[in-house]
Amino acid sequence: MYMAAIVGAGPAGLAAAKRLQERGWKSVILEEHAVVGDPVACTGLISSSGVNELGIRKEVEETLLNKLRGAQIFSHNHEMIEVKRTETVAYVIDRGAFDRALAREAIAAGAELRLETGMIDVRKETVFVEHKGRGEIIKAKVIVGADGANSKTRRIMGINTGIENFVHAYQVDVKGHFDPHFAQVFLGNYAKGFFAWIVPENEERARVGLASTSGNVRKDFNVFINEKNITGEACDMCSKLIPVGEPLKATVKDNMLLAGDAAFQTKASTGGGIILGMHAGRICADAIHDHFASDAPLKNYEKGCNALNNDLRLHWKIRQFINSKSEEQIDKLFREMGKAKVGEFLSEHGDMDRPSRFIGKALTKPSMWRLLPQGLKFLST
Ligand SMILES: Cc1cc2nc3c(=O)[nH]c(=O)nc-3n(C[C@H](O)[C@H](O)[C@H](O)COP(=O)(O)OP(=O)(O)OC[C@H]3O[C@@H](n4cnc5c(N)ncnc54)[C@H](O)[C@@H]3O)c2cc1C
């Protein structure tokens, strides 16, 4: 009998497993694939502030590909907002290697990792798994569903999520010539409901991707690379869903809890889920610790996520707000934001993960007051 079975060896599950084990609770991680972090579907862009807060410098340094100083965000009609710092604001990591580094940490703390072990069903403290084609049973007091966007645990808990809460992403590694210091984000008709991106690994290689709600992301991607005249040898591709819905309010049912993409703890504005998913994994582990140590209800996990959810909800509102605008309205908004010096403001105060930390500061900048009508519309979204 394990104290906790964690379904999924991604960042959220591995963060939860390590924390649980450190707090003395025997945990097993169940991963359906033969290798952690393979296959990988991710750009691997994470904020330096998030890395510092989580204390994962070692894992990032081991898997670091590039350091970025900012981003250029383009509207449909090529209006641009630039966020630019003199120091590193984000890292590009080898995501597969990063997950394997997190797994080594969890195992070193004492957690058990079972590969090629897919969770099929859960009944109370019994987890039914398939290992190399054979059915097996694992016993655990608590089950953490950290099994990603298409979570089976979430379905077993009876939580239904419609397809409108996801975008479909497609990404290719391209060899060519790129500015190694900046990520680029493109809003355009080719990326209905989301955006396209170029994230450089170095001067000669970049992750070029697009996510949309059109139902044909490959076609959208081809329109984008033709329009931007992106040429070069394509090396690797991946395709996957990203949750962009509101973070789930109910993430606990009986002895089951959800963390990471499974709980929609993903930034709906950008699709990033590594940093906040790991925070959620740790909060989840702390709630399980309190449950075992002092009989606190597991439901406390939902309360523990309040601050995280405030930021996730802001990301979700930003996404709703952008998606409610026409191409012309977005162009106009970008022009207004340029005059209000939003780029300069974000360069000084922005935080990729936690908008709650800088939105209030915007009110103190007179240049930003011209955006007040849009700000009020945003709040009423
Ligand atoms: C194209 C693309 C680009 C992205 N780029 C970024 C980025 O630059 N930065 C960022 O922060 N985020 C990015 N994301 C999002 C990020 O990848 C996710 O938010 C993050 O991986 C979520 O972590 P997780 O641990 O919740 O789930 P996952 O990383 O999805 O891990 C879930 C694990 O569970 C396993 N699993 C699933 N079902 C079962 C089962 N039944 N039994 C056993 N194991 C199971 C899976 O194999 C997987 O290993 C991107 C996503 C996509 C699709």
The ligand as a Gaussian input file, in Angstrom:
#p B3LYP/6-31G(d) Opt

LIG

0 1
 C        3.204000      22.599000     -28.479000
 C        3.213000      22.946000     -27.029000
 C        4.113000      23.915000     -26.571000
 C        4.123000      24.265000     -25.217000
 N        5.058000      25.152000     -24.790000
 C        5.138000      25.475000     -23.471000
 C        6.153000      26.360000     -23.005000
 O        6.955000      26.870000     -23.779000
 N        6.185000      26.641000     -21.677000
 C        5.297000      26.091000     -20.793000
 O        5.363000      26.399000     -19.588000
 N        4.342000      25.242000     -21.212000
 C        4.241000      24.905000     -22.523000
 N        3.293000      24.023000     -22.956000
 C        2.376000      23.448000     -21.964000
 C        3.098000      22.397000     -21.130000
 O        3.673000      21.451000     -21.982000
 C        2.102000      21.757000     -20.161000
 O        1.404000      22.778000     -19.483000
 C        2.823000      20.860000     -19.155000
 O        3.469000      19.803000     -19.804000
 C        1.816000      20.304000     -18.157000
 O        2.474000      19.475000     -17.261000
 P        1.682000      18.285000     -16.548000
 O        2.661000      17.642000     -15.644000
 O        0.411000      18.783000     -16.015000
 O        1.276000      17.291000     -17.747000
 P        2.159000      16.585000     -18.834000
 O        3.474000      17.238000     -18.998000
 O        1.288000      16.450000     -20.032000
 O        2.439000      15.151000     -18.220000
 C        1.427000      14.190000     -18.100000
 C        2.085000      12.821000     -18.067000
 O        1.073000      11.864000     -17.765000
 C        1.272000      10.708000     -18.566000
 N       -0.020000      10.019000     -18.651000
 C       -1.153000      10.458000     -19.260000
 N       -2.152000       9.574000     -19.068000
 C       -1.646000       8.577000     -18.313000
 C       -2.204000       7.379000     -17.767000
 N       -3.486000       7.039000     -17.967000
 N       -1.397000       6.580000     -17.041000
 C       -0.089000       6.902000     -16.821000
 N        0.494000       8.018000     -17.314000
 C       -0.294000       8.856000     -18.031000
 C        1.784000      11.282000     -19.871000
 O        2.486000      10.305000     -20.631000
 C        2.686000      12.410000     -19.399000
 O        4.005000      11.980000     -19.202000
 C        3.218000      23.658000     -24.315000
 C        2.304000      22.709000     -24.778000
 C        2.304000      22.359000     -26.121000
 C        1.325000      21.323000     -26.595000

